[in-house]
Amino acid sequence: MKALKSVFAIAFFISATFTTLATDKIEGSSNTKLGNYFIEKADTQIQHEGVAIKTYVLNYENFKKEILIGVEDGKKCKNFHVRIDDMEIIYSCEKSQFGARKLPKQKDTQVNVKEAIDRQQFFYQKVITQKPKTEEELLGLIACYFPKLLKEGFILK
């Protein structure tokens, strides 16, 4: 009975947290100081290795910076390139586990990623979920987890 209640609670949370991309918008609570998040399709696409990829804009009610999320089709799942200012973090799958995967090689123009992120949170976020999710659900998970990855000083800038 407890397991059934948990399943219903999770289903309710997911349905209450996410709206579908059919409305071109995903909204929900990040459960962080940044407050509610809003994800919409971007007008322009970001470039990854010279190729334009599907791009979303992530905004939070208590955070002024715009965050871009580029979605790249990988071999087994999608890779999500989360870009803020000149910094990029990648969330993707590995052996059916979705989470923070790698910090790309820094370019001269990038802020020092190691100074901007909380390394402990980065390792905690290596596995966010082990079950396949839709693109919309993964975008919602990124919106909830990404703020925790940033150090407090970076959020306040």
N, C-alpha and C positions, 0 to 999 in steps of 0.2 A: 504494500500500500504506500509506504514511504517513497519507493522508487517511482511509482506512478505519479505521486504528487510532485516529485522533482522534475519529471518529464513535462508535466503540465506547467510548472513554474518556469522552466527553461523555454518552452514554446511560447508562453505569454510574454516573457522578457524579450525574446527575439521579435515577435510580432509587434510589440509596443515600441521597441527601439528602432526598428528599421521600416522605412517605407520603400517601395520598389522604385527602380529606375524608370519605370513606365511614366512616372511623374517627373523624371529627370532630377530628382532630389532625394537625398538620404539624410535623415535627421535623427538625432538621438542625444542622450546624455553621455558625456565622456567620463562621468564620475570622478573628475579631477577639478582643480581650481579653474581650469579653462572653461568650464561650463559645457553647455550644449554645443554640439557640432553640426555643421551643415556641409554636405558634399553635393556638388553639382558638376555636370560635364563642363569642361573648360572650352572656351571659344577657340583656343589655339592648342596645338599638340606640342609636347616637349620632344626633344630629339634624344635618342639613345643610340649611340654608335652610328650616327648619321641617318637613322630611320625615325620617322615620326610615329609615336605610339599614342594610343588612346590615353587621354589625360583628364583628370578630375581636379577640381579645386576644393580644398578642405579649409573651412573657416571655423573658428570657435568664437563664442559670444564674448569671451574675456581675453582675447588674444588678437592683436592687431595685424600680425603678419599673415600673409597668404601662403598656404602650403599647397604644392602641386603633387599629385600622385599619378605617375605614369604607369600604365598597365601593359606589360609585355608578355606575350604568350611564350611560355617555356616548353620544354620537352614534355613534362608530366603535369605541370600546373602553371599558373601565372606568377610572374614576378612583379612586385609593386615597388617602383622607385619613388621614394618619398623625398621631396626636395623642399628645403626651406632656406632662404638666402642662397648661399653658395655651398650648402651642405647637402649630402644625400645619404640616406639609409635605405637598404633594400630589405624587404620582407618577401619571403618566397617559401616554397615547399622543398623538403628534402626527406625522402623516405616517408611520405604521407604526413609529415609534421610541418605545420605552418608556423613561421616565426621570423624574427630578425636574423638575417643570414650573414650579411657581410657588410663591411664598410669599404666602399670602392676606393681605389687608389686616389689619393688626393691630388687635385690640380693646384697649381700655384695660387689660383684665385679663391680656393675654398677656405672657409674658416677651419680651424683645427678641430676636426670631428671629435678627437679624443678629449678635447677640452669642453665640448658642448654636450656630450652625452654622459650619462651615468653608466659606467661600465658594469656595475652589478645588475642594473636593470636590463642592460643589453644581454647579459647571459641568462637572466630570468626569462627574457622574451625570445629566446632561441626556440622554445616550443610554446606557442600560444594555444594551438589546438591540434588534435591528432585526427580529426574527422574532416573529410572534404566539405567545403562550404561553397556557397555561390560567391560570385564576384562582389555582390552587394554586401553580403555578410562579412567578407574579408575586409572590405573597405571600412565597414563599421567597427570591426575589431581593431584595425589600424588606428582609426580615429580615437578609440578608447585607450589603446596602449601607447601610442606615440608620445603623448604629453609626459608620461611617466619616464620615458627614455631621456628626455631633455633635463639637464641640470637646472636648478632653480634660477641661477644667474642668467642663463641663456633665455629662459622664458620671460624674465623681467626686462630684457633689453628692448 
